[in-house]
Amino acid sequence: YYVGLFVWFSLALTTGFVFWAGLVKAVRLCGGAEEQGKMYGFWGAFEGLCSALILGLAMWVFTRLGEGGVGLKGALIVQGCFCLLAALMVHLVYADPPCGQKSGPDEKPFRLADIMPILKDRSVWLVAVVVFCTYNLFNSLSYITPYLTSEFGLSGSSSGSLAIVRIQVCAFLFGPVGGILADKLRSPAKLICGGHLIMILFLAILIYLPITQDNSILAIGVTFLMSATIYTFYPIMFSVIEEVGFRRAVTGSVVGVVTAVGYSPDLFYSPLYGYLLDTFGGRGFNYLFMTMVANSLIGSVAASLIFMKKTMPKRICLPAAEC
């Protein structure tokens, strides 16, 4: 048990603290300022596809080895082998951009003294709020499966099959679409703002939709539209960092702060939604959707403040062009 705790704690440090910030920065450096939406959109699409393939293979090994301790060990070995393969591919294939492209020709390199200005810069916290609301909304959609099952009587297998299509197909199809749209609009924040507002519309339909068997097809259709919408702007949420204009040299530090705040819904959203459903039963889904509406309202406001650039003049982390 204690070894397991140590391993999970170590994974939190190596993935959330080290790996994730480096990965987001690496994706940012793969393209110029006009390509950030496309970079993150395609990355999100293929991340979902590769995750599905790796998890499918791990599940196959798990079942073939008996679904017990031996099966779990086999599944972990599969995932560990893919981690080693990914590390080898990064070492052999990924090349750091030339110094000028990495930081801008006149951009200062990162210094430890940059950390306090980053923490004081309110634009960092605006980006953190955008990521917080977008990530929370994305995670909340996992409750669509029990909603369809308990409220509209779908079988567990039917609801699970629909979930696979909603997640995997929508992720692969609409991630690149969102990235291309963000580049066309020249503002990922504008697309994120619009996406949150559209999600509010779909959530309102579910809140006021009568729970009858005749409405099950409509409910399924709305949930598919919700998945398509969220996957147009969820993968590109970190491309807002480029739009705000942080120096590329401080991207890793900015991502660290943004991730700490943006992924914090993992600490409370499951207990909160579980309490709503346990206390209010079927009505709890309406309250759950209402919290998602409030979440999207906040996210749309934060995103609109970014693309309207109301806070930009007083920022401490100057855009790359000004450093």
C-alpha positions in Angstrom: 0.0 0.0 0.0 2.7 2.5 1.0 4.8 1.6 -2.1 1.7 2.3 -4.2 1.3 5.7 -2.5 4.9 6.5 -3.1 4.6 5.5 -6.8 1.4 7.6 -7.3 3.0 10.6 -5.6 6.1 10.2 -7.8 4.0 10.0 -10.9 2.3 13.3 -9.9 5.8 15.0 -9.7 7.2 13.5 -12.9 4.1 14.0 -15.0 2.2 17.0 -13.7 5.2 18.9 -12.4 7.9 18.1 -15.0 6.6 16.4 -18.0 3.4 18.4 -18.7 5.0 21.8 -18.6 7.7 20.6 -21.0 5.2 19.0 -23.3 3.0 22.1 -23.6 6.1 24.2 -24.2 7.4 21.8 -26.8 4.0 21.9 -28.7 4.1 25.7 -28.6 7.6 25.7 -30.1 6.6 23.5 -33.0 4.8 26.4 -34.7 4.8 30.1 -35.0 2.4 32.5 -33.4 -0.1 32.1 -36.3 -0.2 28.3 -36.0 -0.8 27.7 -32.3 -4.4 26.7 -32.7 -3.5 24.1 -35.3 -0.6 22.8 -33.3 -2.6 22.2 -30.2 -5.7 21.0 -32.1 -3.8 18.3 -34.0 -1.8 17.4 -30.9 -5.1 16.9 -28.9 -6.6 14.8 -31.7 -3.6 12.4 -31.9 -3.2 12.3 -28.2 -6.7 11.0 -27.9 -6.2 8.5 -30.7 -2.9 7.2 -29.2 -4.4 7.0 -25.8 -7.3 4.9 -27.1 -4.9 2.5 -28.9 -2.5 2.1 -25.9 -5.3 1.6 -23.4 -7.0 -0.8 -25.7 -3.9 -2.9 -26.0 -3.3 -2.7 -22.2 -6.9 -3.8 -21.6 -6.5 -6.7 -24.1 -3.3 -7.9 -22.2 -5.2 -7.5 -18.9 -8.0 -9.7 -20.0 -5.7 -12.3 -21.6 -3.7 -12.7 -18.5 -6.7 -13.3 -16.3 -7.9 -9.9 -15.0 -6.1 -10.3 -11.7 -2.8 -9.2 -10.3 -0.9 -10.8 -13.2 -3.1 -9.0 -15.7 -2.6 -5.7 -14.0 1.1 -6.2 -14.1 1.0 -7.0 -17.8 -1.1 -3.9 -18.5 1.4 -1.7 -16.6 4.3 -3.2 -18.5 2.5 -2.4 -21.8 2.1 1.2 -20.7 5.7 1.4 -19.4 7.0 0.1 -22.8 5.1 2.8 -24.6 6.6 5.4 -22.3 10.1 4.2 -23.1 9.2 4.2 -26.8 7.9 7.8 -26.6 11.1 8.9 -24.8 13.2 7.3 -27.5 11.2 8.9 -30.3 11.5 12.3 -28.7 15.3 11.9 -28.4 15.6 10.8 -32.0 13.0 12.9 -33.8 12.2 16.0 -31.8 14.7 18.8 -32.3 14.8 22.0 -30.3 14.1 25.0 -32.6 17.0 27.3 -33.4 17.7 29.8 -30.6 16.0 32.7 -32.4 12.8 30.7 -33.0 12.7 29.3 -29.5 12.8 32.7 -27.7 12.7 35.4 -30.3 15.8 37.1 -31.7 15.8 39.7 -29.0 14.2 37.8 -26.2 15.8 37.4 -22.8 16.4 33.8 -21.5 14.5 32.6 -18.5 15.9 33.6 -15.1 14.8 32.6 -11.6 14.0 36.2 -11.0 11.2 35.9 -13.6 9.1 33.7 -11.3 7.8 36.5 -9.0 6.7 38.7 -12.0 4.9 35.7 -13.4 3.0 35.2 -10.2 2.1 38.9 -10.0 1.0 39.1 -13.6 -2.8 39.0 -13.7 -2.8 37.7 -17.3 -1.3 34.5 -15.9 -4.3 34.1 -13.6 -6.7 34.9 -16.4 -5.3 32.1 -18.5 -5.5 29.9 -15.4 -9.2 30.7 -15.0 -9.8 29.8 -18.7 -8.0 26.5 -18.3 -9.8 25.8 -15.0 -13.2 26.4 -16.5 -12.5 24.5 -19.7 -10.9 21.5 -17.9 -13.8 21.4 -15.4 -16.4 21.5 -18.2 -14.5 18.7 -20.0 -14.4 16.5 -17.0 -18.0 17.2 -16.1 -19.1 15.6 -19.4 -18.2 12.2 -17.9 -21.5 12.4 -16.1 -23.4 12.3 -19.4 -23.2 8.5 -19.4 -25.0 8.0 -15.9 -27.4 10.8 -16.9 -28.6 8.9 -20.0 -28.6 5.6 -18.1 -30.6 6.7 -15.0 -32.9 9.3 -16.5 -33.7 7.8 -20.0 -33.3 4.1 -19.3 -30.4 3.4 -21.7 -28.6 0.2 -20.9 -25.1 0.3 -19.5 -23.6 -1.2 -22.7 -25.5 1.2 -25.0 -24.6 4.2 -22.9 -21.0 3.1 -22.8 -20.8 2.5 -26.5 -22.2 6.0 -27.1 -19.6 7.4 -24.7 -16.8 5.8 -26.7 -18.1 7.4 -29.9 -18.6 10.7 -28.2 -15.1 10.8 -26.8 -12.9 9.1 -29.3 -14.6 10.1 -32.6 -15.3 13.7 -31.5 -11.8 14.1 -30.1 -10.2 13.0 -33.4 -12.5 14.9 -35.7 -13.1 18.2 -33.9 -9.7 18.8 -32.3 -8.1 19.8 -35.6 -11.3 21.7 -36.7 -11.0 23.8 -33.5 -7.3 24.4 -34.1 -7.9 25.6 -37.7 -10.8 27.8 -36.6 -8.7 29.4 -33.8 -6.0 30.2 -36.3 -8.6 31.6 -38.8 -10.0 33.8 -36.0 -6.5 34.7 -34.9 -7.7 34.3 -31.4 -8.0 31.0 -29.5 -9.6 32.9 -26.7 -12.4 34.1 -28.9 -13.1 30.5 -30.0 -13.0 29.3 -26.3 -15.4 32.1 -25.3 -17.8 31.2 -28.1 -17.5 27.5 -27.2 -18.5 28.1 -23.6 -21.5 30.2 -24.7 -22.7 27.4 -27.0 -22.3 24.9 -24.2 -24.5 27.1 -22.0 -27.2 26.8 -24.7 -27.0 23.0 -24.8 -26.9 22.7 -21.0 -30.1 24.9 -20.8 -31.8 22.4 -23.2 -30.9 19.5 -20.9 -32.0 21.4 -17.8 -35.5 22.1 -19.2 -35.9 18.9 -21.2 -38.7 16.7 -19.8 -37.5 13.3 -18.8 -39.6 11.0 -21.0 -38.7 8.1 -23.3 -39.8 10.2 -26.3 -37.1 12.7 -25.5 -34.2 10.1 -25.3 -33.1 10.6 -28.9 -33.1 14.4 -28.5 -31.0 14.0 -25.3 -28.5 11.8 -27.0 -28.3 14.2 -29.9 -27.7 17.2 -27.6 -25.0 15.3 -25.7 -23.2 14.5 -29.0 -23.3 18.2 -30.0 -21.9 19.0 -26.6 -19.0 16.6 -27.1 -18.3 18.0 -30.6 -18.3 21.6 -29.2 -16.0 20.9 -26.2 -13.5 19.1 -28.4 -13.3 22.1 -30.7 -11.9 24.3 -27.9 -10.6 22.0 -25.1 -7.4 20.9 -26.9 -6.4 24.5 -27.7 -6.8 26.0 -24.3 -3.0 26.2 -23.8 -2.6 28.1 -27.1 -4.0 31.1 -25.2 -0.5 31.5 -23.7 0.7 32.6 -27.2 -2.2 34.9 -27.6 -1.5 36.7 -24.3 2.1 37.1 -25.5 4.3 35.6 -22.8 8.0 35.2 -23.7 8.6 31.7 -24.9 11.5 31.4 -22.5 9.0 31.5 -19.6 6.4 29.2 -21.1 7.3 26.3 -18.8 6.9 28.4 -15.7 3.6 29.9 -16.9 2.3 26.4 -17.7 3.3 25.3 -14.2 1.3 28.0 -12.5 -1.7 27.6 -14.9 -1.7 23.8 -14.6 -1.7 24.0 -10.7 -4.8 26.2 -10.8 -6.4 24.9 -14.0 -6.4 21.2 -13.0 -7.5 21.8 -9.4 -11.1 20.7 -10.2 -9.8 17.2 -9.8 -9.8 17.9 -6.1 -13.5 18.7 -5.7 -15.7 18.2 -8.7 -16.3 14.5 -8.1 -17.2 14.8 -4.4 -19.4 17.8 -5.3 -21.3 16.1 -8.1 -21.6 12.9 -6.1 -23.2 14.9 -3.3 -25.7 16.5 -5.6 -26.7 13.1 -7.2 -26.8 11.3 -3.8 -28.8 14.1 -2.1 -31.3 15.1 -4.9 -31.5 12.0 -7.1 -32.6 12.7 -10.6 -32.9 16.4 -9.8 -29.3 16.4 -9.0 -28.4 16.2 -12.7 -30.2 19.6 -13.2 -28.1 21.1 -10.3 -25.0 19.6 -11.9 -25.8 21.1 -15.2 -26.5 24.5 -13.5 -23.0 24.4 -11.9 -21.6 23.7 -15.4 -23.5 26.8 -16.7 -22.0 28.9 -14.0 -18.6 27.5 -14.8 -19.0 28.3 -18.5 -20.1 31.8 -17.8 -17.0 32.5 -15.8 -14.8 30.8 -18.5 -16.4 32.9 -21.3 -15.8 36.1 -19.3 -12.2 35.3 -18.7 -11.6 34.3 -22.3 -13.3 37.5 -23.5 -11.1 39.6 -21.3 -8.1 38.0 -22.9 -9.1 38.6 -26.5 -10.4 42.1 -25.8 -6.9 42.8 -24.2 -8.4 44.9 -21.4 -5.6 43.9 -19.0 -2.7 43.8 -21.4 -1.2 47.3 -20.9 -0.4 46.6 -17.2 1.1 43.2 -17.6 4.5 42.5 -16.1 5.4 39.6 -18.4 5.9 41.5 -21.6 5.1 40.0 -25.0 8.1 38.5 -26.8 8.2 41.4 -29.3 8.7 43.9 -26.4 11.4 42.0 -24.5 
